[in-house]
Amino acid sequence: MKTLEELQAIRDRMKGQMNNRAAADESDYRVVVGMATCGIAAGARNTLSALTQEIEQKRLENVVVSQTGCIGICKYEPIVEVFEQGKEKVTYIHVDAERARQIVAGHIINGKPITEYTYNYAVREEK
């Protein structure tokens, strides 16, 4: 991305693919991508794009994708949090486009979080 026009085009495309907040309350899944400066620098734009494209291609109507600012664990960016109705949130770390597609397939479609991509798994492994 080299121009302001390219950035605006991405923004407009993402706005068109993202549902509003009211829909989030009725959806089975809410997927949140950290889009603060650290997340963007780590590639969160590509992550967000991959998530929204995959969800759109799979025609998943029970999923809302949104952005947030700093999640607070910058060294693990890009970060994606998946909120599922009635369950504890799952925080995925170092989510590139490929991992984003795997999260959609594994967690959202098949209901099985990918443990080795999660923050909790990384913290346990670091000890």
Order of alpha helices (4+ residues) and beta strands (2+ residues): alpha-alpha-beta-alpha-alpha-beta-beta-beta-alpha-alpha
